[in-house]
């Protein structure tokens, strides 16, 4: 775990925050938000419905991309902990490694009086951290649970101020070679991860971040991958990223409009974000009724584009106006060209007005072309990024002088 800590710390020096992978709080939060609670909802929903009680998720059991893998990892850690007490804390946890290093200067610790010890080893089964209380107490592994004190028949173990003569291993011995290798791996892995280009203005078409998100480089430096934003999303549009954001962005939140859409009045994700990767918004600020960051305009997270090779009115010469009907913007961001089709009927062919579109994705979610949607949202025009818009007119989408 000390090698893992060195890897994460030196990667963080280069601005790559990856501690959320194994930090115990984000790990537990993510596992419950994306695996445990949805699984409980799926299992208990019929029972609760039978008794007339509300389910855990009233809008339906959410499904998250890769939840099966997260569930397997969580179960593997639980199984390992059942086999070896506190397996995660003792062998993997970077926070435990950091606390172990700081234990060298702990003012209080478990103390052992060697003259009183009869080597009965009654304290060993009670120890939860592998601190070896029957020998030289390993302070770096001691959790100060004090479970070892009561089984001791002679009272040779006690808790008190640290003393120099105590038989205690004050600090861990992670090994210099391992620490150096971990540090070098962190220094190399951070720039290698950025070769995907996920931090630049040319990132992928599916990298749509939640409303209120900071710029991509700052987002990756702040997001802990805790999954809380995905847990509270009422439509299920927020999903854990895999390849969309490159290696640094795995398990960070992205919007998948096939799973749901971003409700124009919902600001739940920003309210629960613990690090400010998603900034807090009010519904008025999100919709443009109140200024945000000095601009009184809707918070745009992308722009919808019509694929004329798949759109029913364009490709099949048949009437369809689903996207225009569900567009929540007033006036509508989706307009139509009125044409006469091959059967002599007047139909409308949709097109998107980029000055009105906010990228909410309702049009994509409701599109009847269900495999590859005929209208799709990309991050073009998002307000969070430099060079991706100039105020509320979004003139970046138009050639200069036109």
C-alpha positions as CSV (number, residue, x, y, z in Angstrom):
1,X,0.0,0.0,0.0
2,X,3.0,2.3,0.5
3,X,4.0,1.8,-3.1
4,X,0.4,2.6,-4.2
5,X,0.5,5.8,-2.0
6,X,3.7,6.8,-3.7
7,X,2.2,6.2,-7.2
8,X,-0.9,8.3,-6.4
9,X,1.0,11.2,-4.7
10,X,3.6,11.6,-7.4
11,X,0.9,11.4,-10.1
12,X,-1.0,14.1,-8.2
13,X,2.1,16.3,-8.4
14,X,1.5,16.4,-12.1
15,X,-2.2,17.2,-11.7
16,X,-3.6,13.7,-12.1
17,X,-5.9,12.9,-9.2
18,X,-6.5,9.1,-9.2
19,X,-6.9,8.4,-5.5
20,X,-10.6,7.9,-6.0
21,X,-9.8,4.4,-7.3
22,X,-8.7,3.1,-3.9
23,X,-9.5,5.9,-1.4
24,X,-11.8,4.2,1.0
25,X,-14.5,6.9,1.1
26,X,-15.0,7.3,-2.7
27,X,-14.6,3.5,-3.1
28,X,-17.4,2.8,-0.6
29,X,-19.5,5.6,-1.9
30,X,-19.2,4.5,-5.5
31,X,-19.9,0.9,-4.7
32,X,-23.0,1.7,-2.8
33,X,-24.3,4.3,-5.2
34,X,-23.8,2.4,-8.4
35,X,-24.0,-1.3,-7.3
36,X,-25.5,-1.9,-3.8
37,X,-28.5,0.5,-3.8
38,X,-29.6,-0.4,-7.4
39,X,-29.2,-4.1,-6.6
40,X,-31.3,-3.7,-3.5
41,X,-33.9,-1.8,-5.4
42,X,-34.1,-4.5,-8.0
43,X,-34.5,-7.2,-5.4
44,X,-36.9,-5.5,-3.1
45,X,-39.1,-3.6,-5.6
46,X,-41.6,-6.5,-6.1
47,X,-41.9,-7.0,-2.3
48,X,-42.3,-3.3,-1.6
49,X,-44.9,-3.0,-4.4
50,X,-46.9,-5.9,-2.8
51,X,-47.1,-4.0,0.5
52,X,-47.8,-0.7,-1.2
53,X,-44.5,0.8,-0.1
54,X,-42.3,3.2,-2.3
55,X,-39.2,1.6,-3.8
56,X,-35.7,2.9,-3.2
57,X,-35.7,4.6,-6.7
58,X,-39.2,5.8,-7.5
59,X,-38.4,6.5,-11.1
60,X,-37.2,2.9,-11.8
61,X,-34.1,0.9,-11.1
62,X,-31.1,2.7,-12.5
63,X,-28.6,0.9,-14.7
64,X,-24.9,2.0,-14.8
65,X,-22.3,1.1,-17.4
66,X,-19.8,-1.4,-16.0
67,X,-21.7,-1.8,-12.7
68,X,-21.0,-5.5,-12.9
69,X,-17.3,-4.9,-12.8
70,X,-17.5,-2.5,-9.9
71,X,-19.7,-5.1,-8.1
72,X,-17.1,-7.9,-8.7
73,X,-14.3,-5.7,-7.3
74,X,-16.4,-4.8,-4.2
75,X,-17.3,-8.4,-3.6
76,X,-13.6,-9.4,-4.1
77,X,-12.6,-6.9,-1.4
78,X,-15.2,-8.2,0.9
79,X,-14.2,-11.8,0.4
80,X,-10.5,-10.9,0.9
81,X,-11.4,-9.1,4.1
82,X,-13.3,-12.2,5.3
83,X,-10.2,-14.3,4.7
84,X,-7.7,-11.8,6.0
85,X,-9.0,-9.3,8.6
86,X,-9.0,-5.8,7.2
87,X,-7.3,-6.9,4.0
88,X,-8.0,-3.6,2.3
89,X,-6.7,-1.5,5.1
90,X,-3.6,-3.5,5.5
91,X,-2.5,-4.1,1.9
92,X,-4.3,-1.6,-0.5
93,X,-5.5,1.5,1.2
94,X,-3.4,4.6,0.3
95,X,-5.1,6.6,3.2
96,X,-4.0,3.8,5.6
97,X,-0.5,4.1,4.2
98,X,-0.4,7.8,4.8
99,X,-1.7,7.5,8.3
100,X,0.9,4.8,8.9
101,X,3.7,7.2,7.9
102,X,2.3,9.8,10.2
103,X,2.1,7.3,13.1
104,X,5.8,7.7,13.6
105,X,5.0,11.0,15.4
106,X,1.9,9.9,17.2
107,X,1.8,11.4,20.8
108,X,-0.2,8.4,22.1
109,X,-0.1,4.7,21.2
110,X,-0.5,1.2,22.5
111,X,2.3,0.3,24.9
112,X,3.5,-3.1,26.0
113,X,5.4,-3.9,29.2
114,X,7.7,-6.8,28.2
115,X,8.3,-7.9,31.8
116,X,4.6,-8.6,32.4
117,X,4.0,-10.4,29.1
118,X,3.6,-14.2,29.5
119,X,3.4,-14.9,25.7
120,X,-0.1,-16.2,25.9
121,X,-1.0,-14.5,22.6
122,X,-4.5,-13.8,23.8
123,X,-4.3,-10.3,22.2
124,X,-3.5,-11.5,18.7
125,X,-7.0,-12.7,17.7
126,X,-8.4,-9.5,18.9
127,X,-6.1,-7.3,16.9
128,X,-7.9,-5.9,13.8
129,X,-4.9,-4.3,12.1
130,X,-2.1,-6.9,12.1
131,X,-0.2,-4.7,14.6
132,X,1.5,-7.7,16.4
133,X,0.6,-6.6,19.9
134,X,2.4,-9.7,21.3
135,X,5.7,-8.5,19.9
136,X,7.0,-5.1,19.1
137,X,3.8,-3.2,18.4
138,X,3.7,-2.1,14.8
139,X,2.4,1.4,15.3
140,X,1.9,2.0,11.5
141,X,-0.7,-0.8,11.4
142,X,-2.3,-0.2,14.8
143,X,-5.8,1.3,14.5
144,X,-6.0,2.1,18.2
145,X,-9.2,0.0,18.5
146,X,-8.0,-1.1,21.9
147,X,-9.5,-4.6,21.4
148,X,-6.2,-6.1,22.5
149,X,-6.3,-4.5,26.0
150,X,-9.2,-6.5,27.6
151,X,-8.0,-10.1,26.7
152,X,-4.6,-9.5,28.2
153,X,-4.5,-11.4,31.6
154,X,-1.6,-9.6,33.0
155,X,-2.3,-6.0,31.9
156,X,0.9,-5.7,30.0
157,X,-0.8,-3.7,27.2
158,X,-2.0,-0.2,27.8
159,X,-2.8,3.0,26.0
160,X,-0.9,6.1,26.9
161,X,1.7,8.7,25.9
162,X,4.4,7.5,23.6
163,X,7.8,6.8,25.2
164,X,11.2,6.2,23.6
165,X,11.7,3.0,25.6
166,X,8.5,1.4,24.5
167,X,9.0,-1.8,22.4
168,X,7.3,-0.3,19.4
169,X,8.1,-0.2,15.7
170,X,7.3,3.5,15.3
171,X,7.2,3.7,11.6
172,X,6.6,1.4,8.6
173,X,9.4,-0.1,6.5
174,X,8.0,0.1,3.0
175,X,11.3,-0.4,1.3
176,X,13.2,2.3,-0.5
177,X,13.2,0.5,-3.8
178,X,9.5,0.0,-3.8
179,X,8.8,3.6,-2.9
180,X,11.1,4.8,-5.7
181,X,9.4,2.5,-8.2
182,X,6.0,3.6,-7.1
183,X,7.0,7.3,-7.4
184,X,8.5,6.8,-10.9
185,X,5.4,4.9,-12.0
186,X,3.2,7.8,-10.9
187,X,5.5,10.3,-12.6
188,X,5.4,8.4,-15.9
189,X,1.7,7.3,-15.8
190,X,0.3,10.8,-15.5
191,X,1.8,12.1,-18.8
192,X,1.2,8.8,-20.5
193,X,-2.5,9.0,-19.6
194,X,-2.8,12.4,-21.2
195,X,-1.6,11.2,-24.6
196,X,-5.2,10.4,-25.3
197,X,-5.9,14.1,-25.6
198,X,-8.9,14.0,-23.3
199,X,-7.9,17.3,-21.7
200,X,-7.7,19.3,-24.8
201,X,-10.4,21.1,-26.9
202,X,-10.5,18.1,-29.3
203,X,-11.8,15.6,-26.8
204,X,-14.4,13.0,-28.0
205,X,-18.0,13.6,-29.1
206,X,-19.3,11.6,-26.1
207,X,-17.5,13.5,-23.4
208,X,-20.4,15.5,-22.1
209,X,-20.0,16.6,-18.5
210,X,-22.8,17.6,-16.1
211,X,-24.1,21.2,-16.0
212,X,-21.9,23.4,-13.9
213,X,-18.7,21.3,-14.4
214,X,-15.4,23.1,-14.4
215,X,-13.1,22.9,-17.4
216,X,-11.8,19.4,-18.2
217,X,-8.3,19.7,-16.8
218,X,-9.7,21.1,-13.5
219,X,-12.5,18.5,-13.5
220,X,-10.0,15.6,-13.7
221,X,-8.0,17.2,-10.9
222,X,-11.0,17.5,-8.6
223,X,-13.3,14.5,-9.4
224,X,-13.0,11.7,-6.8
225,X,-15.1,9.2,-8.8
226,X,-17.4,8.9,-5.7
227,X,-20.6,8.4,-7.8
228,X,-22.8,10.6,-5.8
229,X,-23.9,12.7,-8.7
230,X,-24.9,9.6,-10.6
231,X,-26.9,8.4,-7.6
232,X,-29.0,11.5,-7.3
233,X,-29.6,12.0,-11.0
234,X,-33.4,11.5,-11.5
235,X,-33.3,10.5,-15.1
236,X,-30.3,8.2,-15.1
237,X,-28.4,10.2,-17.7
238,X,-25.2,10.4,-15.7
239,X,-23.1,7.3,-16.2
240,X,-19.5,6.3,-15.2
241,X,-17.1,7.0,-18.1
242,X,-14.9,4.4,-19.5
243,X,-13.1,5.3,-22.8
244,X,-14.9,8.7,-23.2
245,X,-12.5,10.6,-21.0
246,X,-9.3,8.7,-21.4
247,X,-7.5,6.7,-18.7
248,X,-7.6,9.6,-16.2
249,X,-11.4,9.9,-16.5
250,X,-12.5,6.3,-15.9
251,X,-15.5,6.3,-13.6
252,X,-16.0,10.1,-13.8
253,X,-19.5,11.2,-14.7
254,X,-20.6,11.7,-18.3
255,X,-24.0,12.1,-19.9
256,X,-25.4,9.2,-21.9
257,X,-28.5,10.6,-23.7
258,X,-29.6,7.1,-24.6
259,X,-30.0,6.3,-20.9
260,X,-31.8,9.6,-20.0
261,X,-31.6,13.3,-20.4
262,X,-30.6,16.4,-18.4
263,X,-33.8,18.0,-16.9
264,X,-33.5,21.8,-17.5
265,X,-34.7,22.5,-14.0
266,X,-32.6,19.8,-12.2
267,X,-29.4,20.9,-10.3
268,X,-29.0,17.9,-8.0
269,X,-25.6,16.8,-9.2
270,X,-23.9,20.0,-8.3
271,X,-25.5,20.0,-4.9
272,X,-24.0,16.7,-3.8
273,X,-20.5,17.1,-5.5
274,X,-18.0,17.1,-2.5
275,X,-15.1,18.7,-4.4
276,X,-16.5,21.4,-6.6
277,X,-15.8,19.5,-9.8
278,X,-19.5,20.2,-10.5
279,X,-20.3,23.7,-9.2
280,X,-23.6,24.4,-7.5
281,X,-26.3,26.0,-9.6
282,X,-29.8,27.2,-8.9
283,X,-32.6,26.3,-11.3
284,X,-32.8,29.9,-12.3
285,X,-29.1,30.1,-13.1
286,X,-29.2,26.9,-15.1
287,X,-32.2,28.0,-17.2
288,X,-30.7,31.5,-17.7
289,X,-33.3,33.4,-15.6
290,X,-30.5,34.5,-13.3
291,X,-26.8,35.3,-14.2
292,X,-24.1,32.7,-13.6
293,X,-20.4,33.5,-13.9
294,X,-21.4,36.9,-15.1
295,X,-23.5,35.8,-18.0
296,X,-27.3,35.7,-18.0
297,X,-27.9,32.8,-20.4
298,X,-28.8,29.1,-20.1
299,X,-26.0,26.8,-19.0
300,X,-25.2,24.8,-22.2
301,X,-23.6,21.4,-22.0
302,X,-23.5,20.7,-25.7
303,X,-25.3,21.0,-29.0
304,X,-27.6,18.7,-30.8
305,X,-26.9,17.8,-34.5
306,X,-29.3,16.1,-36.9
307,X,-27.9,13.1,-38.8
308,X,-29.7,13.5,-42.1
309,X,-28.6,10.0,-43.2
310,X,-30.7,8.5,-40.3
311,X,-33.4,11.1,-39.6
312,X,-36.8,9.7,-40.8
313,X,-37.9,12.9,-42.6
314,X,-34.6,13.3,-44.3
315,X,-33.6,9.7,-45.1
316,X,-37.0,8.0,-45.4
317,X,-39.0,10.9,-46.7
318,X,-41.6,10.2,-43.9
319,X,-43.1,12.7,-41.4
320,X,-41.6,12.7,-37.9
321,X,-41.4,15.6,-35.5
322,X,-40.7,13.8,-32.2
323,X,-37.5,15.8,-31.5
324,X,-39.2,19.1,-32.0
325,X,-42.2,18.2,-29.9
326,X,-40.1,17.3,-26.9
327,X,-37.6,20.2,-27.1
328,X,-38.1,22.1,-23.8
329,X,-36.6,25.3,-24.9
330,X,-38.8,28.3,-25.6
331,X,-38.7,29.3,-28.4
332,X,-37.9,25.9,-29.7
333,X,-34.3,25.1,-30.6
334,X,-35.4,22.5,-33.2
335,X,-37.1,24.0,-36.3
336,X,-38.2,22.4,-39.6
337,X,-37.8,23.0,-43.3
338,X,-41.2,22.5,-44.9
339,X,-40.9,20.4,-48.0
340,X,-43.2,18.2,-50.2
341,X,-42.2,14.6,-50.2
342,X,-42.4,12.0,-53.0
343,X,-46.0,11.2,-52.1
344,X,-47.0,14.8,-52.5
345,X,-47.4,15.4,-48.7
346,X,-46.0,18.3,-46.9
347,X,-43.5,17.3,-44.2
348,X,-41.0,19.0,-42.0
349,X,-37.3,18.2,-41.9
350,X,-35.8,19.2,-38.6
351,X,-32.7,21.3,-38.0
352,X,-31.2,22.7,-34.9
353,X,-30.7,26.4,-34.1
354,X,-27.4,26.4,-32.2
355,X,-28.2,29.8,-30.6
356,X,-31.1,28.2,-28.6
357,X,-29.9,24.6,-28.0
358,X,-28.7,23.8,-24.5
359,X,-27.7,20.2,-25.1
360,X,-30.2,18.7,-22.7
361,X,-30.5,15.6,-24.8
362,X,-34.3,15.1,-24.6
363,X,-34.4,15.0,-28.4
364,X,-31.8,12.3,-28.6
365,X,-33.4,10.3,-25.8
366,X,-36.8,10.3,-27.4
367,X,-35.7,9.8,-31.0
368,X,-37.6,6.8,-32.5
369,X,-34.4,5.6,-34.3
370,X,-33.3,3.6,-31.3
371,X,-30.0,2.0,-32.3
372,X,-28.0,5.0,-33.4
373,X,-30.1,8.1,-32.8
374,X,-30.8,10.4,-35.7
375,X,-30.2,13.4,-33.6
376,X,-27.2,13.4,-31.2
377,X,-25.7,15.8,-28.7
378,X,-22.0,16.5,-28.6
379,X,-20.0,18.7,-26.3
380,X,-19.7,21.4,-28.9
381,X,-20.7,24.7,-27.4
382,X,-20.4,23.8,-23.8
383,X,-20.0,26.8,-21.6
384,X,-17.4,25.4,-19.3
385,X,-14.5,25.3,-21.8
386,X,-12.2,28.0,-23.1
387,X,-12.9,28.8,-26.7
388,X,-16.2,26.9,-26.7
389,X,-18.5,29.9,-27.0
390,X,-18.7,33.6,-26.6
391,X,-21.5,34.5,-24.3
392,X,-25.1,33.8,-25.0
393,X,-25.0,34.2,-28.8
394,X,-22.6,31.3,-29.1
395,X,-21.1,32.8,-32.2
396,X,-18.4,30.2,-32.3
397,X,-20.7,28.0,-34.4
398,X,-20.8,30.5,-37.3
399,X,-18.0,31.4,-39.7
400,X,-16.5,34.8,-39.1
401,X,-18.5,37.6,-40.6
402,X,-21.6,35.5,-41.4
